[in-house]
């Protein structure tokens, strides 16, 4: 069920024109940056996206301009865990498996998760209750199970479904930002 939904939504995302992708990413980034929790945060964790995910490059640049500390994950494949590193410049990234761009540990400073104020969580499919289907590695669920930090996710409207199948180990997000809404997922879960 999860795999089928992931495939379906990724296919829809691939159909999005480049102009729509850029404009909608910009709009979502603008909504994110106006959230009080982002304005009050000092250290923000975010992945360096690749299309068709919502573009985070402009978001990272805006966070730097606001004087925020941006930390990005490096996946430790054998253990399916993540370590976060301070990113001060895009030249500090290296391209790893599946064309993902991650921090180069030789030039980036590793941080302990306790300094992170909020995590911007990636994903493919989301529900208003904050459940998500990611790319299948389970990295974020493992990380958030160990470090229950405030979370927010960005999703184009076509990535949202009323219900998302979930497993016991799935950690829901707190806030979902879409083209049409900013959803308090905690409230949505509580009202069910």
C-alpha positions in Angstrom: 0.0 0.0 0.0 2.7 2.5 1.0 4.8 1.6 -2.1 1.9 2.0 -4.4 0.9 5.4 -2.9 4.6 6.6 -3.1 4.8 5.6 -6.7 1.5 7.3 -7.6 2.4 10.6 -5.9 6.0 10.6 -7.4 4.4 10.1 -10.8 2.1 13.1 -10.2 5.1 15.2 -9.1 7.0 14.3 -12.2 4.2 15.8 -14.3 4.5 19.2 -12.6 6.0 21.8 -15.0 9.3 23.4 -14.0 7.6 26.8 -13.6 4.9 25.5 -11.3 7.6 23.6 -9.3 9.6 26.8 -8.8 6.6 29.0 -8.0 5.0 26.6 -5.6 8.3 25.8 -3.9 8.8 29.6 -3.4 5.3 30.0 -2.0 5.8 27.1 0.4 9.2 28.5 1.5 7.6 31.9 2.1 4.9 30.3 4.4 7.5 28.3 6.2 9.7 31.4 6.9 6.8 33.3 8.4 6.0 30.6 11.0 6.7 31.8 14.5 8.5 28.6 15.4 10.9 29.2 12.5 11.4 32.9 13.4 12.2 32.0 17.0 14.5 29.0 16.2 18.2 29.3 16.2 19.2 26.0 14.7 17.1 24.5 11.9 17.6 21.0 10.4 16.7 20.6 6.8 17.6 18.2 3.9 19.1 19.5 0.7 16.3 18.6 -1.6 16.3 17.3 -5.1 13.4 17.6 -7.6 10.6 16.6 -7.3 10.8 17.4 -3.5 9.9 20.9 -2.5 13.0 23.0 -3.3 14.9 23.8 -0.1 17.9 25.6 -1.6 16.2 29.0 -1.5 14.9 28.2 2.0 18.4 27.4 3.2 19.7 30.7 1.7 16.9 32.7 3.4 17.6 31.0 6.7 21.3 32.0 6.4 20.2 35.6 5.6 18.1 35.5 8.8 21.2 34.5 10.8 20.0 31.0 11.5 22.3 28.0 11.9 21.4 25.5 9.2 22.2 21.8 9.9 21.8 19.1 7.2 21.8 15.4 7.6 24.3 12.8 6.4 22.9 9.3 6.2 24.8 6.5 7.8 23.6 3.8 5.5 24.8 0.7 7.4 22.9 1.7 10.5 20.1 3.7 8.7 20.8 6.6 11.1 21.6 10.3 10.5 24.3 12.7 11.8 23.7 16.4 11.3 26.4 18.9 10.2 26.5 22.7 10.1 26.2 24.0 6.5 27.5 27.4 5.8 28.0 27.2 2.1 26.7 24.9 -0.7 30.4 24.1 -1.6 30.5 22.1 1.6 28.2 19.5 0.1 29.2 16.3 -1.7 27.1 14.1 -4.0 26.5 10.7 -2.6 24.3 7.7 -3.6 21.1 8.4 -5.6 22.5 11.9 -6.4 21.7 13.1 -2.9 23.7 16.1 -1.7 25.0 15.7 1.8 27.5 17.6 4.0 31.1 16.7 3.5 32.3 15.7 7.0 35.8 16.8 6.2 34.8 20.4 5.9 31.6 20.5 8.0 31.2 20.6 11.8 29.1 17.8 13.3 26.6 18.9 15.9 24.7 17.0 18.7 20.9 16.8 18.0 20.1 18.6 21.3 21.0 21.9 19.8 18.4 21.5 17.0 15.3 23.7 17.5 13.1 22.3 14.7 13.4 19.7 12.0 12.0 20.2 8.5 11.1 16.7 7.5 11.0 15.5 3.9 8.5 13.1 2.5 6.5 12.0 -0.6 3.0 11.6 0.8 1.4 13.3 3.8 -1.9 13.3 5.7 -3.4 16.2 7.6 -2.8 14.2 10.8 1.0 14.4 10.1 1.6 10.8 9.0 4.0 10.6 6.0 5.5 8.2 3.5 9.1 9.1 2.9 11.5 7.5 0.4 11.5 4.2 2.2 14.7 4.3 4.4 13.1 5.1 7.7 15.9 7.5 8.6 13.7 10.3 10.0 11.4 8.0 11.9 14.5 6.5 13.6 16.0 9.9 14.3 12.7 11.4 15.7 12.1 8.4 17.9 15.4 9.1 19.6 15.1 12.9 19.5 11.4 14.0 19.7 11.9 17.5 18.3 9.3 19.9 16.8 8.7 19.1 13.2 7.3 20.8 10.1 7.0 19.5 6.5 6.5 21.1 3.1 4.2 19.4 0.6 2.6 20.4 -2.7 -1.2 19.9 -2.6 -0.8 16.8 -4.8 1.2 15.1 -2.1 -1.6 15.3 0.5 -4.0 12.4 1.0 -6.9 12.2 3.6 -5.3 9.1 5.1 -1.9 7.6 4.9 -1.2 4.0 5.8 1.1 3.8 8.9 3.1 1.5 10.9 3.8 1.5 14.7 7.2 3.0 14.3 6.0 5.9 12.1 6.5 9.3 13.9 4.0 11.9 12.7 5.0 15.5 12.1 3.6 18.5 14.0 2.9 21.0 11.2 2.2 20.5 7.5 2.6 23.4 5.0 0.8 23.0 1.7 -0.1 25.4 -1.2 -3.5 25.9 0.4 -3.0 25.5 4.1 -0.8 25.5 7.2 -2.1 22.4 9.1 -1.7 21.9 12.8 -1.3 18.1 12.6 -1.3 17.6 16.4 -4.7 19.2 16.6 -5.9 17.0 13.6 -4.7 13.9 15.4 -6.3 15.0 18.7 -9.7 15.6 17.0 -9.9 12.0 15.7 
